[in-house]
Every structure is written in C-alpha cells, then in structure tokens.
Amino acid sequence: MKKKICIIGCGTFGSYLLKRLLEKHGDGADITVVEIGHSKTQSESEVGLGSISEHSKVSTDGRYFGFGGTSARWGGQVLFFDERDNPEGDATWNEIVRINQRHKATVLKNLLGENVDLQEDRANIKTGIWLKYAKRNLFKRLGKSQLAPVKMMPGQRVVDFNIIEGRLNSVVCRSREGQTAEVAADVFYLTAGALESCRLLLALNAKTGLLDGTDLGKNFGDHISTELFTVHGAKPVINGVDFTPRLRRGSLVTQRMIVQTDDGVIGFLHCVFNKDIKAFKFLKELMFGKRSTTVTFAEFIGGVVFLFQFVFHLLFKNKLYVDETQWSLQLDMEQPVPNKNRLALSAEKDQYGEAAIQIDWQVSKKDLAYIAEMRKKIEHILKSNQLEFKALYNPATTDNKVEDVYHPVGCTRIGHDAKAVVNYNGRVKSINNLYHFSTGIFPSAKSINPSAAVLCFVEECLAGEP
Ligand SMILES: Cc1cc2nc3c(=O)[nH]c(=O)nc-3n(C[C@H](O)[C@H](O)[C@H](O)COP(=O)(O)OP(=O)(O)OC[C@H]3O[C@@H](n4cnc5c(N)ncnc54)[C@H](O)[C@@H]3O)c2cc1C
C-alpha cells in the first residue's frame, strides 16, 4: 500500500517539502495538499482569517496566503545559523546549529542550483544570499508534470484534527462557503505558517490537552529593528569589510555584522542603501509584489540618473549601485527568552467562525536597553572608522521607530526538554505522525532571516524518514 501523506498549507515550507517528497518518493506515495488559498496571493483579511494584535503587524502585513504563501512576497534572503549564533554553547542551539550545518549545502543547492561558500570563518561578518526574483516563489518551482500525481485541495482550510491514541487519523477542512471535507493520511505535515500553525495547535490543545505543560504559544519573538545611524559621503566599508551587495548568477550576495550585548544577546547590523531615492523605492516595491506605490511617475522619471547607474553597476560591475551621499545602518536584535510575549486563542471569531489569534507582543524595556547598549558600541566603531554619521536612534526619548520584521519565532519551540513543542525532526510532541515546520520552532531569531534555517529541519526530517 502506498504511504498517504498530507501537507497542511502550501506556502514557503509546504512547497519546498512537497518538491522534496516528490523527488524522494516519485509516485510511490499518495500526497494530498490542503491549502486555504488559491493561485492568487491574498492577505490575511482577503483570505478571511483574523488576528488581534496591538503592537505587531506580523499577522496583517507579514504573512500571505495561497500557493507559495509568503514566499510570493518575501525578500528571499538565505542565511543559516552557525556557531557564532551560540557563543554561550546552549544545548538547544548546539543542536539547531548542528542541523543547519549538516543540511545547508543541500538547501543551498536546492534553492540556488549550486553550493556556495558562506565564509563562516570571518569573525563577526555573515554572508546572506538574496535569491533572484524569479526564484523566490517556492511553489512556482514545481512543474505541472511534477504536480500531476498530487491531490491538490485549494480553497480548503484545515480547522480540526481527529486524534486517536496519540495518532492523527484525519484533518477536517472547511471552505469559506462552509462545506467540510476530511483528509485521512499516515503522515501529516503542518506547514501553515508560524502563526496559523500555532493557532491550530492551541485549538487542538484546548480540545485534548495533549500539549499541556509545553511552551506552546509562549516566548513569542521577532527581530526588533531600528535605524541607528545615517552615514554620509563614504563607501560602505567598516573595519575593512565592504558591505556593497554583489551580484552572483542573478542572486545578490550580502554582508552583515553579527553583534552581541554583554549579556550575550545576539543581533545583526546591516546597511540600507538608496533609501531616499524614489526610483529605488519603486523598484523595491515592485520586487516585493506591492500592488500600489507611493512613488509618482515624475519622481520615478526624476531618478533617471540613478536608474542608469543602477543598471550599469548591475550589468558591468556585478554589484548594487550605492549612493554614497547617504546610507543607513539598521540594527536587528533578537528578543531573548524567556519573555512575556505570547500567542493565544481569542474570543473573537474570524470569517470561518474559528477563534482569531491573539498576539500579545511588545518591545520590552530590556529590549530597548539592549538596543541602547549596541548603539553605543556601534557609534564607537563608526568613530574609529572615521566615518561621518548622524544618530537617528536616541535612547533618551520614547519616539524612536522600533519595529518587528516578520520573523516570528519561539511559539512552537524545538527541543528535547519537556516544555518543547516539537522535537529535532519536527515531530509534534505526543502525536506520532504530525510534523511541523515554521520559524516558530526557533527559540529566538539570533543573527539571521530564519527561513532557510527551517528548510534544514525539513531535510533533517526527510533524512530520517523510512
Ligand atoms: C516582506 C517580507 C520579507 C521577508 N523576507 C525574508 C527573507 O529575506 N528571508 C527570510 O528568511 N525570511 C523572510 N521573510 C519571512 C518569510 O517570508 C517566512 O519566514 C516564510 O515565508 C514562512 O513560511 P511558511 O511556510 O511558514 O508560511 P507561509 O509561506 O505563509 O505559508 C503558509 C501557507 O499555509 C496556508 N495556510 C494557512 N493556514 C492554513 C490552514 N488552516 N489550512 C490550509 N492552509 C493554510 C497559507 O495560505 C500559506 O500558503 C519575509 C517576510 C515578509 C513578510
């Protein structure tokens, strides 16, 4: 009998997983994909989901629905955790780093078509790779013939789990019109995004208590991001490292500086270029799939010199054109664990009649103290590099712009301890045949945009699969 597999949510990780399962099993497995959306990418409100969130925009602006999910709109920057993310030698992070290092070459090959040396031996400088635009939507990498044997169920939302003696027998799906269907399988993969997957597990736990005593929904974190300084009239070179993104076979290779507070809280410093140039803003909005723009036609055309430089540098110098009159330094810090942020089921219902997700998230006083500490350290670095700069972040005031950046972590934390929600191959505690992959598995965000690191856990799971 063929193994029956059900994938819940065909976004970034669901699409990658589907491709890898098809490569592994060919037509030797019966695969069903349940996806709430369709081929057109939709926002939270368009698809009919709901959230209550006072301080974070991760639910409304940080996730997208339909085949390809958020990868239809993401930046597509690929990075991995390495030892520099775990200077304290924490046991959970040791394992996360080990699994990232074990599978990063495979993930890079699958994403880029080649393995790339990320030069992880360079003290505090980390390399990332922005996938070329046409390669960002991971669902679009699946060909029609590859998908032919897969049972696709678009417009169906998983709303419930039927569990008998620690095994998930079937999931209940509901369309927006209220029709229900049931999908039975031997193995289920929950890849509905960090927020919706956590919401489904919270609802499952409210019904069964199977995840009682775990940290499900707790210590919900993100990177907290703020623009620290603008630098004027200089090349983006700090401590001898050139931060200009370079082109490599259509992808952009970037550099960031890993930073650390005295308490061991990790983050990264990166350069933001051409921020005030309207023509560049327009190009970025186009690349991130925005359907409207704030840039007028006149402003776009007014940037003709910039556009010429931009194209010239990409074509003939293999690098991004950087306007040296002014560029910014942006700091992104992890939110250390434990913290008070959490996800819970709200009393409010969404358009499917399901409990909306309640997001209690904020930037704490401690988070701000870490930003202030890093600001001081970075100011010192700028001075020693004799760069002319202007400070934007002022620790003495409360009106600094400090935001989350859609890297939801912590809510479905990985580990071997009793409070962890999933184990290191993604299996959900107390349920034999349910696996979960999202950025929610990482305790915190450390120094990377975390999606490619999740793909390493998909690989780890598949490597252990019979
Ligand atoms: C603007 C932006 C830029 C970003 N840039 C980067 C970057 O450069 N690098 C990086 O690493 N990360 C980046 N991220 C984060 C990255 O996009 C996410 O980490 C990643 O896409 C999450 O993948 P996922 O599969 O968990 O969720 P998604 O890709 O959102 O997929 C979830 C899928 O599940 C479906 N679904 C949801 N609920 C259900 C249900 N109940 N039943 C059935 N189907 C369901 C959805 O329709 C969707 O297709 C960015 C995010 C944003 C918003």
PDBQT file of the ligand as one rigid body, heavy atoms in Angstrom, charges set to zero:
ROOT
HETATM    1  C1  LIG A 501       8.048  41.250   3.322  1.00  0.00    +0.000 C 
HETATM    2  C2  LIG A 501       8.715  40.036   3.902  1.00  0.00    +0.000 A 
HETATM    3  C3  LIG A 501      10.052  39.782   3.596  1.00  0.00    +0.000 A 
HETATM    4  C4  LIG A 501      10.668  38.641   4.122  1.00  0.00    +0.000 A 
HETATM    5  N1  LIG A 501      11.956  38.406   3.772  1.00  0.00    +0.000 NA
HETATM    6  C5  LIG A 501      12.567  37.287   4.216  1.00  0.00    +0.000 A 
HETATM    7  C6  LIG A 501      13.893  36.985   3.802  1.00  0.00    +0.000 A 
HETATM    8  O1  LIG A 501      14.514  37.716   3.020  1.00  0.00    +0.000 OA
HETATM    9  N2  LIG A 501      14.463  35.844   4.294  1.00  0.00    +0.000 N 
HETATM   10  C7  LIG A 501      13.827  35.022   5.167  1.00  0.00    +0.000 A 
HETATM   11  O2  LIG A 501      14.429  34.052   5.601  1.00  0.00    +0.000 OA
HETATM   12  N3  LIG A 501      12.563  35.293   5.561  1.00  0.00    +0.000 NA
HETATM   13  C8  LIG A 501      11.917  36.383   5.100  1.00  0.00    +0.000 A 
HETATM   14  N4  LIG A 501      10.635  36.647   5.479  1.00  0.00    +0.000 N 
HETATM   15  C9  LIG A 501       9.949  35.660   6.334  1.00  0.00    +0.000 C 
HETATM   16  C10 LIG A 501       9.492  34.508   5.442  1.00  0.00    +0.000 C 
HETATM   17  O3  LIG A 501       8.701  35.021   4.403  1.00  0.00    +0.000 OA
HETATM   18  C11 LIG A 501       8.705  33.490   6.273  1.00  0.00    +0.000 C 
HETATM   19  O4  LIG A 501       9.539  33.022   7.310  1.00  0.00    +0.000 OA
HETATM   20  C12 LIG A 501       8.293  32.282   5.439  1.00  0.00    +0.000 C 
HETATM   21  O5  LIG A 501       7.731  32.673   4.219  1.00  0.00    +0.000 OA
HETATM   22  C13 LIG A 501       7.277  31.476   6.235  1.00  0.00    +0.000 C 
HETATM   23  O6  LIG A 501       6.978  30.304   5.520  1.00  0.00    +0.000 OA
HETATM   24  P1  LIG A 501       5.770  29.351   5.986  1.00  0.00    +0.000 P 
HETATM   25  O7  LIG A 501       5.743  28.236   5.019  1.00  0.00    +0.000 OA
HETATM   26  O8  LIG A 501       5.910  29.071   7.431  1.00  0.00    +0.000 OA
HETATM   27  O9  LIG A 501       4.483  30.280   5.843  1.00  0.00    +0.000 OA
HETATM   28  P2  LIG A 501       3.791  30.775   4.511  1.00  0.00    +0.000 P 
HETATM   29  O10 LIG A 501       4.759  30.910   3.408  1.00  0.00    +0.000 OA
HETATM   30  O11 LIG A 501       2.977  31.946   4.894  1.00  0.00    +0.000 OA
HETATM   31  O12 LIG A 501       2.852  29.549   4.131  1.00  0.00    +0.000 OA
HETATM   32  C14 LIG A 501       1.769  29.111   4.896  1.00  0.00    +0.000 C 
HETATM   33  C15 LIG A 501       0.774  28.525   3.918  1.00  0.00    +0.000 C 
HETATM   34  O13 LIG A 501      -0.265  27.876   4.622  1.00  0.00    +0.000 OA
HETATM   35  C16 LIG A 501      -1.528  28.249   4.077  1.00  0.00    +0.000 C 
HETATM   36  N5  LIG A 501      -2.473  28.108   5.192  1.00  0.00    +0.000 N 
HETATM   37  C17 LIG A 501      -2.542  28.875   6.295  1.00  0.00    +0.000 A 
HETATM   38  N6  LIG A 501      -3.451  28.380   7.150  1.00  0.00    +0.000 NA
HETATM   39  C18 LIG A 501      -3.949  27.260   6.588  1.00  0.00    +0.000 A 
HETATM   40  C19 LIG A 501      -4.905  26.305   7.014  1.00  0.00    +0.000 A 
HETATM   41  N7  LIG A 501      -5.503  26.383   8.217  1.00  0.00    +0.000 N 
HETATM   42  N8  LIG A 501      -5.233  25.297   6.160  1.00  0.00    +0.000 NA
HETATM   43  C20 LIG A 501      -4.631  25.196   4.947  1.00  0.00    +0.000 A 
HETATM   44  N9  LIG A 501      -3.711  26.074   4.508  1.00  0.00    +0.000 NA
HETATM   45  C21 LIG A 501      -3.355  27.091   5.329  1.00  0.00    +0.000 A 
HETATM   46  C22 LIG A 501      -1.308  29.662   3.579  1.00  0.00    +0.000 C 
HETATM   47  O14 LIG A 501      -2.243  30.025   2.580  1.00  0.00    +0.000 OA
HETATM   48  C23 LIG A 501       0.115  29.582   3.040  1.00  0.00    +0.000 C 
HETATM   49  O15 LIG A 501       0.159  29.170   1.706  1.00  0.00    +0.000 OA
HETATM   50  C24 LIG A 501       9.968  37.755   4.969  1.00  0.00    +0.000 A 
HETATM   51  C25 LIG A 501       8.625  38.011   5.276  1.00  0.00    +0.000 A 
HETATM   52  C26 LIG A 501       7.994  39.132   4.738  1.00  0.00    +0.000 A 
HETATM   53  C27 LIG A 501       6.556  39.370   5.050  1.00  0.00    +0.000 C 
ENDROOT
TORSDOF 0
